[in-house]
Amino acid sequence: MTQTTPATEPAELREATLWEIAVVFGVIAMTAFGGGQKAQIRQQLVQKKRWITDRDFIEGLEVAQVLPGPNVLNLAVFMGQRVRGTPGAIVAFLAGSVPPFLIVLAAGAFYFSPYNVPIVHAALFGAAAAAVGLTLGNAIELTQDLWPKWLNLFFMVATALAVSYFHLPLVLTLLIFGGMSMYAYYREHAKASEKT
């Protein structure tokens, strides 16, 4: 199918089979963690497989982060639905949730077994640090296009400070800064449409 997109996005999007969706989300679920999963989904679906545009991915990520539940599973369901409808959403959900569930069960059984040793705790601390780094790297990559506009930077920094330093509830932060940014975005596009 052909879709009109900006020059930075692929003009030709490929069709995906349910098996391909299962493999992609299954491999990501078993090999990536933390913010790295979102980066892997973007790399696979947008750059390698060319199933969706980058704009579709950002839209799906925004929806996934607003909805309750794990962001990565929300994103998998959204992307599966976008690519292959309801069957795609179901396959993406199962492929993204069953393998990690089994891994966590096995890790939990080992953690509480007599074979648990201090090196396991060190590995978990290392994995937590890596997850933080991957999340930060993913955030930087996704927001690079927004940096030239000072207002976008203001909203990103203000939101981060409100949640991490001032400990504002997430819903209140979303209402305040989400509402302000939507209004600013609306004003900017209203002015642009008046000029044309």
Secondary structure in CASP SS format (residue, H / E / C, confidence):
PFRMAT SS
TARGET T0000
AUTHOR 0000-0000-0000
METHOD secondary structure of the structure
MODEL  1
M C 1.00
T E 1.00
Q C 1.00
T C 1.00
T C 1.00
P C 1.00
A C 1.00
T C 1.00
E C 1.00
P C 1.00
A C 1.00
E E 1.00
L C 1.00
R C 1.00
E C 1.00
A C 1.00
T C 1.00
L H 1.00
W H 1.00
E H 1.00
I H 1.00
A H 1.00
V H 1.00
V H 1.00
F H 1.00
G H 1.00
V H 1.00
I H 1.00
A H 1.00
M H 1.00
T H 1.00
A C 1.00
F C 1.00
G C 1.00
G C 1.00
G H 1.00
Q H 1.00
K H 1.00
A H 1.00
Q H 1.00
I H 1.00
R H 1.00
Q H 1.00
Q H 1.00
L H 1.00
V H 1.00
Q H 1.00
K H 1.00
K C 1.00
R C 1.00
W C 1.00
I C 1.00
T C 1.00
D H 1.00
R H 1.00
D H 1.00
F H 1.00
I H 1.00
E H 1.00
G H 1.00
L H 1.00
E H 1.00
V H 1.00
A H 1.00
Q H 1.00
V H 1.00
L C 1.00
P C 1.00
G C 1.00
P C 1.00
N H 1.00
V H 1.00
L H 1.00
N H 1.00
L H 1.00
A H 1.00
V H 1.00
F H 1.00
M H 1.00
G H 1.00
Q H 1.00
R H 1.00
V H 1.00
R H 1.00
G H 1.00
T H 1.00
P H 1.00
G H 1.00
A H 1.00
I H 1.00
V H 1.00
A H 1.00
F H 1.00
L H 1.00
A H 1.00
G H 1.00
S H 1.00
V H 1.00
P H 1.00
P H 1.00
F H 1.00
L H 1.00
I H 1.00
V H 1.00
L H 1.00
A H 1.00
A H 1.00
G H 1.00
A H 1.00
F H 1.00
Y H 1.00
F C 1.00
S C 1.00
P C 1.00
Y C 1.00
N C 1.00
V C 1.00
P H 1.00
I H 1.00
V H 1.00
H H 1.00
A H 1.00
A H 1.00
L H 1.00
F H 1.00
G H 1.00
A H 1.00
A H 1.00
A H 1.00
A H 1.00
A H 1.00
V H 1.00
G H 1.00
L H 1.00
T H 1.00
L H 1.00
G H 1.00
N H 1.00
A H 1.00
I H 1.00
E H 1.00
L H 1.00
T H 1.00
Q H 1.00
D H 1.00
L H 1.00
W C 1.00
P C 1.00
K C 1.00
W H 1.00
L H 1.00
N H 1.00
L H 1.00
F H 1.00
F H 1.00
M H 1.00
V H 1.00
A H 1.00
T H 1.00
A H 1.00
L H 1.00
A H 1.00
V H 1.00
S H 1.00
Y C 1.00
F C 1.00
H C 1.00
L C 1.00
P C 1.00
L H 1.00
V H 1.00
L H 1.00
T H 1.00
L H 1.00
L H 1.00
I H 1.00
F H 1.00
G H 1.00
G H 1.00
M H 1.00
S H 1.00
M H 1.00
Y H 1.00
A H 1.00
Y H 1.00
Y H 1.00
R H 1.00
E H 1.00
H H 1.00
A H 1.00
K H 1.00
A H 1.00
S H 1.00
E H 1.00
K H 1.00
T C 1.00
END
